[in-house]
Amino acid sequence: MLLNQFDSRFPTEESCEAYFKSVREAVGVTCRRCQSKEHKWVAGRKCFECLKCGQRTPLTAGTVMEYSKLPLRTWFYTAHLMTSIKQVLSAKEVQHQLSISYPLVWLMMMKLRDIMGKRENMYTLSGEVELDEAFFPTRMKGEEREEPLKRGAGSQRQTKVLVIVESKPADDILVGYMESLLASYSEAKARKVADLEKKIAKKNGVKKAVNYIKMFVVDNLEAKTLESFAGRFVDKDTKVVTDGSKSHVKFKTMFSIHESHVEYDAASVVKTNLPWVHIVVGECRSGIEAIHKEVEEGFLQLYLNEYCWKFNRRFFRDSTDPKYDLFDRLVKISAMFTSDIKYDRNVMEPTENEDEI
C-alpha cells in the first residue's frame, strides 16, 4: 500500500476496527477460558463472544495491541509507515507525523519489531546456507563506561550476532526464482527480477545469490550456543558453509553437508564462499548506524528483526497482488502474536540518541 492510499482506505477509527475484525476472524479467535474457536461478534461491545461459554474477547485482546489505549488508527498508521519505506525508520520521524509522545511511538515500533521476529522464527532455512558470526557496535551500559575499553571481540562496544543466510550459486537460485515468480508475475517481470539479482551479484563481485536470512544476538560464540541456534533454525538436510572456526566442528554431524573454509586468504573466502553473510551484515549495520547511531545491546535484536522481516519480503514490493502487501502482512501478524516488550521506565528508558535522524 502506497502512502497516498492510507487515508482513503482507513479514513476513520471505525474503518480500522472493521478491517481488524475481519483479520481476526480470518486468523481465528480462541477463547481464553474454554479454548473454543466458535464466536459471534457483539458490535455494541466491540468484542467476540464465545458461543460455548459466553466469555468475551475484546477486539485487540491477544494481539500486539493488547492493553494499548492508543486508537487502532494510530497503530495502523505506524505499521503503514514502517512497511511503506524500505529503509529503517526513526521513531522520531513517526512521532513527528503522529504528534504524540515519543515513548508511545517508541513502544509501538518496538512491539511491532518484536512480532516480526516471532513470525520469522516460525521458519527454518534450508538448501544451502552461509553461517558466520559478526559484531555490531552498541552503546555501553553505565557501569561499563567506567571500565577500561577491551580490544577485539571482547569489547564492551561490540555485540555478538549469529548470521545465517540462504545462498546458492547465482544460476541455480535464479532458476528457482523464475519458477516461483512466474506463478504470480508475468514472464517479463520475472526476468526483470532475475536480471536485478544478477546485477547485484556482479556489483558485489560474487557469483552467489541470496534468498532468506536470519540474525540473532548471542551471548557468546561458544560451540554449544551456535549449535543451539543452528539446530533450531536450519533444516538438518542442509549444506552449511562456514569459516574454519572450532565452534562449528559438530556441524558435520548435525547437517547433511558441512563445508568449512579456513581463512588462509580471508578475502577469497569472503568473496567466494561467504559473500552474502558479509554483504547483509554490512548493509544492516550501516542502516542502523545511519538512523539510530548507537543502540542499546538489549534492543539490537528488535532492529535485526525488522531488517530480516523486510529483507525476506523484498520482492513483495514489486507485486500488485494484495496478498503480498506488507502492511496487510504486518496487520495479520499483529492479530496473531502478542509482544513481550513492556515499557518500564526503570529498565528501558528510550533516549533521544536511541533514534536520532
C-alpha positions as CSV (number, residue, x, y, z in Angstrom):
1,M,0.0,0.0,0.0
2,L,1.4,3.4,-1.0
3,L,1.5,6.4,1.3
4,N,-1.3,8.2,-0.5
5,Q,-3.6,5.2,-0.3
6,F,-3.8,5.0,3.5
7,D,-6.3,7.9,4.1
8,S,-8.7,6.6,1.5
9,R,-8.6,3.1,2.8
10,F,-8.7,3.9,6.5
11,P,-10.3,7.4,6.9
12,T,-11.8,6.7,10.4
13,E,-11.2,4.6,13.5
14,E,-14.3,2.7,12.6
15,S,-12.9,1.6,9.3
16,C,-9.7,0.4,11.1
17,E,-11.8,-1.6,13.6
18,A,-13.9,-3.2,10.8
19,Y,-10.7,-4.3,9.0
20,F,-9.0,-5.6,12.1
21,K,-12.2,-7.5,13.0
22,S,-12.1,-9.2,9.6
23,V,-8.4,-10.0,10.0
24,R,-9.0,-11.5,13.5
25,E,-11.9,-13.6,12.1
26,A,-9.6,-14.9,9.3
27,V,-6.8,-15.7,11.7
28,G,-9.1,-17.2,14.3
29,V,-10.1,-16.2,17.8
30,T,-9.5,-18.7,20.6
31,C,-11.5,-18.4,23.9
32,R,-9.1,-18.0,26.8
33,R,-11.5,-19.8,29.1
34,C,-12.5,-22.9,27.2
35,Q,-10.3,-22.8,24.1
36,S,-13.3,-22.8,21.8
37,K,-12.9,-21.2,18.4
38,E,-16.6,-20.5,17.8
39,H,-17.5,-16.9,18.4
40,K,-20.0,-14.3,17.5
41,W,-19.4,-10.5,17.2
42,V,-21.0,-8.2,19.7
43,A,-21.0,-4.9,17.9
44,G,-22.1,-2.7,20.8
45,R,-19.2,-4.0,23.0
46,K,-16.7,-4.4,20.1
47,C,-15.8,-7.9,21.2
48,F,-16.1,-11.5,20.3
49,E,-18.4,-13.7,22.4
50,C,-17.7,-17.4,22.8
51,L,-20.6,-19.5,21.7
52,K,-19.7,-22.2,24.1
53,C,-19.1,-20.4,27.5
54,G,-20.0,-16.8,26.8
55,Q,-16.5,-15.4,27.5
56,R,-16.0,-12.1,25.8
57,T,-12.8,-11.2,24.0
58,P,-12.1,-7.6,23.2
59,L,-11.1,-6.7,19.6
60,T,-7.4,-6.2,20.5
61,A,-7.1,-8.9,23.3
62,G,-4.5,-11.5,22.4
63,T,-2.9,-9.2,19.8
64,V,0.1,-6.9,19.7
65,M,-2.3,-4.0,20.6
66,E,-3.4,-5.7,23.8
67,Y,-3.8,-3.3,26.7
68,S,-2.9,-0.3,24.5
69,K,-5.1,2.8,24.9
70,L,-4.0,4.3,21.6
71,P,-6.5,4.4,18.8
72,L,-6.3,1.5,16.3
73,R,-5.7,4.0,13.5
74,T,-2.6,5.2,15.3
75,W,-1.3,1.6,15.3
76,F,-2.2,1.2,11.6
77,Y,-0.5,4.4,10.6
78,T,2.7,3.4,12.4
79,A,2.6,0.0,10.7
80,H,1.9,1.7,7.4
81,L,5.0,4.0,7.7
82,M,7.2,1.1,8.8
83,T,6.2,-1.0,5.8
84,S,6.0,1.7,3.1
85,I,9.6,2.7,3.5
86,K,12.3,0.3,2.5
87,Q,14.9,1.8,4.9
88,V,14.9,1.7,8.7
89,L,12.6,4.3,10.1
90,S,13.2,6.6,13.1
91,A,10.7,6.7,15.9
92,K,11.3,10.5,16.0
93,E,10.0,10.8,12.4
94,V,6.9,8.7,13.3
95,Q,6.4,10.9,16.4
96,H,6.5,14.0,14.2
97,Q,3.9,12.5,11.9
98,L,1.6,11.4,14.7
99,S,2.1,14.3,17.1
100,I,2.1,12.0,20.2
101,S,4.7,11.4,22.9
102,Y,8.0,9.8,21.9
103,P,7.8,6.9,24.4
104,L,4.4,5.8,23.0
105,V,5.7,5.8,19.4
106,W,8.9,4.1,20.5
107,L,7.0,1.3,22.3
108,M,4.6,0.7,19.4
109,M,7.5,0.3,17.0
110,M,9.4,-2.0,19.3
111,K,6.3,-4.2,19.8
112,L,5.9,-4.4,16.0
113,R,9.6,-5.3,15.6
114,D,9.1,-8.0,18.3
115,I,6.3,-9.7,16.5
116,M,8.2,-9.5,13.2
117,G,10.9,-11.7,14.9
118,K,8.3,-14.1,16.2
119,R,6.9,-14.6,12.7
120,E,10.4,-15.1,11.3
121,N,11.2,-17.7,14.0
122,M,8.4,-19.9,12.6
123,Y,10.6,-20.7,9.6
124,T,13.8,-22.7,9.1
125,L,16.4,-22.1,6.4
126,S,17.3,-25.0,4.0
127,G,19.1,-25.9,0.8
128,E,22.5,-24.2,1.2
129,V,23.3,-21.7,3.8
130,E,26.2,-19.5,4.8
131,L,26.8,-19.2,8.6
132,D,29.1,-16.8,10.3
133,E,29.4,-14.5,13.3
134,A,29.5,-10.7,13.2
135,F,29.9,-7.9,15.6
136,F,27.6,-4.9,15.8
137,P,28.6,-1.7,17.7
138,T,26.3,-0.9,20.6
139,R,26.1,1.7,23.4
140,M,28.0,0.7,26.5
141,K,26.0,0.4,29.8
142,G,26.6,3.0,32.5
143,E,28.8,0.8,34.6
144,E,30.8,-0.4,31.5
145,R,31.8,3.2,30.7
146,E,33.9,3.3,33.9
147,E,35.9,0.2,32.9
148,P,38.9,0.1,30.6
149,L,37.8,-0.5,27.0
150,K,38.7,-4.0,25.9
151,R,40.0,-4.8,22.4
152,G,38.6,-7.1,19.8
153,A,35.7,-9.5,20.2
154,G,35.5,-8.9,24.0
155,S,35.0,-5.1,23.6
156,Q,32.1,-3.6,25.5
157,R,31.2,-1.7,22.4
158,Q,30.7,-4.9,20.3
159,T,27.6,-7.2,20.5
160,K,27.9,-10.7,19.0
161,V,25.4,-11.7,16.3
162,L,25.0,-15.0,14.5
163,V,24.1,-14.5,10.8
164,I,22.6,-17.3,8.7
165,V,21.9,-16.7,5.0
166,E,20.4,-19.0,2.4
167,S,22.5,-18.6,-0.7
168,K,23.3,-20.7,-3.8
169,P,25.3,-20.3,-7.0
170,A,23.6,-17.4,-8.9
171,D,22.5,-19.5,-11.8
172,D,20.8,-22.2,-9.6
173,I,18.9,-19.8,-7.4
174,L,17.7,-17.6,-10.2
175,V,16.2,-20.6,-11.9
176,G,14.2,-21.1,-8.7
177,Y,13.2,-17.5,-8.6
178,M,12.0,-17.7,-12.1
179,E,9.8,-20.8,-11.5
180,S,8.2,-19.3,-8.3
181,L,7.7,-15.8,-9.7
182,L,6.1,-16.9,-12.9
183,A,3.2,-18.2,-10.9
184,S,2.2,-14.6,-9.9
185,Y,4.2,-12.3,-12.2
186,S,4.4,-12.1,-16.0
187,E,7.5,-13.6,-17.6
188,A,8.8,-10.1,-18.3
189,K,8.5,-9.2,-14.6
190,A,10.2,-12.4,-13.5
191,R,13.1,-11.8,-15.9
192,K,13.4,-8.3,-14.7
193,V,13.8,-9.5,-11.1
194,A,16.3,-12.1,-12.2
195,D,18.3,-9.5,-14.1
196,L,18.3,-7.3,-11.0
197,E,19.7,-10.2,-8.8
198,K,22.5,-10.7,-11.4
199,K,23.4,-7.1,-11.3
200,I,23.6,-7.1,-7.5
201,A,25.8,-10.2,-7.5
202,K,28.0,-8.7,-10.2
203,K,28.3,-5.3,-8.4
204,N,29.4,-7.1,-5.2
205,G,31.9,-9.3,-7.1
206,V,30.2,-12.6,-6.1
207,K,28.7,-15.5,-8.0
208,K,26.1,-16.4,-5.5
209,A,22.5,-15.0,-5.0
210,V,20.7,-14.7,-1.7
211,N,17.3,-15.9,-0.6
212,Y,16.3,-15.7,3.1
213,I,18.2,-14.5,6.1
214,K,18.2,-14.7,9.9
215,M,20.2,-12.8,12.5
216,F,20.4,-13.5,16.2
217,V,22.1,-11.7,19.1
218,V,24.1,-14.3,21.1
219,D,25.7,-14.1,24.5
220,N,28.9,-15.8,23.3
221,L,30.4,-17.6,20.4
222,E,30.9,-21.0,22.1
223,A,30.1,-24.1,20.1
224,K,27.1,-25.0,22.3
225,T,25.5,-21.7,21.8
226,L,25.9,-21.7,18.0
227,E,24.8,-25.3,17.7
228,S,21.6,-24.5,19.6
229,F,20.6,-21.7,17.2
230,A,21.7,-23.5,14.1
231,G,19.9,-26.7,15.1
232,R,16.7,-24.8,15.7
233,F,16.7,-22.6,12.6
234,V,18.5,-24.6,9.9
235,D,17.0,-27.8,8.4
236,K,19.1,-30.8,9.0
237,D,19.1,-31.7,5.3
238,T,21.1,-28.6,4.5
239,K,24.5,-27.8,3.2
240,V,26.1,-25.4,5.7
241,V,29.1,-23.3,4.6
242,T,31.2,-21.7,7.3
243,D,34.7,-20.5,8.0
244,G,37.2,-22.6,9.9
245,S,36.0,-21.8,13.4
246,K,36.4,-24.5,16.0
247,S,32.8,-23.6,17.2
248,H,31.5,-25.3,14.0
249,V,33.1,-28.7,14.4
250,K,29.9,-30.5,15.2
251,F,28.0,-29.2,12.2
252,K,29.2,-32.1,10.1
253,T,27.1,-34.4,12.3
254,M,24.2,-32.0,12.5
255,F,23.6,-31.3,8.8
256,S,23.8,-33.2,5.5
257,I,27.0,-31.4,4.4
258,H,29.3,-29.1,6.3
259,E,31.7,-27.2,4.1
260,S,34.4,-25.5,6.2
261,H,36.8,-22.9,4.7
262,V,39.8,-22.0,6.7
263,E,40.6,-18.3,6.1
264,Y,44.2,-18.5,4.9
265,D,43.1,-16.0,2.3
266,A,40.2,-14.1,4.1
267,A,39.3,-12.0,1.1
268,S,38.9,-15.1,-1.1
269,V,36.7,-16.9,1.4
270,V,34.5,-13.8,2.0
271,K,34.0,-13.2,-1.7
272,T,33.6,-16.8,-2.9
273,N,32.2,-18.9,0.0
274,L,30.6,-16.5,2.4
275,P,29.7,-13.4,0.4
276,W,26.2,-12.7,1.4
277,V,26.8,-13.0,5.2
278,H,29.2,-10.1,4.9
279,I,27.0,-8.1,2.4
280,V,23.9,-8.5,4.7
281,V,25.9,-7.6,7.8
282,G,27.4,-4.5,6.2
283,E,24.1,-3.2,4.9
284,C,22.2,-3.8,8.1
285,R,24.9,-2.3,10.2
286,S,25.1,0.8,8.0
287,G,21.3,1.2,8.1
288,I,21.1,1.1,11.8
289,E,24.1,3.4,12.3
290,A,22.7,6.0,9.8
291,I,19.3,6.3,11.6
292,H,19.8,5.2,15.2
293,K,23.5,6.0,15.7
294,E,24.2,3.7,18.7
295,V,21.6,1.3,20.1
296,E,21.4,-0.5,23.4
297,E,22.5,-4.1,23.3
298,G,19.1,-5.1,24.7
299,F,17.3,-3.6,21.8
300,L,19.6,-4.7,18.9
301,Q,17.6,-7.9,18.3
302,L,14.5,-5.9,17.6
303,Y,16.2,-3.9,14.9
304,L,17.6,-7.1,13.4
305,N,14.0,-8.5,13.4
306,E,12.8,-5.6,11.3
307,Y,15.7,-5.8,8.9
308,C,15.3,-9.6,8.4
309,W,11.5,-9.3,8.0
310,K,11.7,-6.7,5.3
311,F,14.7,-8.3,3.6
312,N,12.9,-11.7,3.3
313,R,9.9,-9.9,1.7
314,R,11.9,-7.5,-0.5
315,F,10.2,-8.8,-3.7
316,F,6.7,-8.3,-2.4
317,R,7.0,-4.5,-3.1
318,D,7.0,-5.2,-6.8
319,S,3.8,-7.2,-6.8
320,T,0.4,-5.7,-7.4
321,D,-1.3,-8.7,-5.8
322,P,-3.0,-7.6,-2.5
323,K,-1.9,-10.7,-0.7
324,Y,1.7,-9.5,-0.9
325,D,1.0,-6.1,0.6
326,L,3.5,-5.6,3.5
327,F,1.0,-3.5,5.5
328,D,-1.6,-6.2,5.4
329,R,1.1,-8.8,6.3
330,L,2.1,-6.8,9.4
331,V,-1.5,-6.3,10.5
332,K,-2.1,-10.0,10.1
333,I,0.8,-11.0,12.4
334,S,-0.4,-8.2,14.7
335,A,-3.5,-10.3,15.2
336,M,-1.5,-13.5,15.6
337,F,1.0,-12.5,18.3
338,T,1.3,-10.6,21.5
339,S,4.5,-8.8,22.3
340,D,6.9,-9.4,25.2
341,I,8.0,-5.8,25.1
342,K,6.7,-3.9,28.2
343,Y,7.7,-0.3,28.8
344,D,9.3,0.1,32.2
345,R,10.9,3.5,32.8
346,N,13.4,1.9,35.2
347,V,14.5,-0.7,32.7
348,M,14.1,0.6,29.2
349,E,14.1,4.3,29.1
350,P,14.3,5.4,25.5
351,T,16.6,8.4,24.9
352,E,16.8,10.8,22.1
353,N,20.1,9.3,21.0
354,E,18.3,6.0,20.6
355,D,16.6,7.2,17.5
356,E,18.4,10.2,16.0
357,I,17.7,11.4,12.5
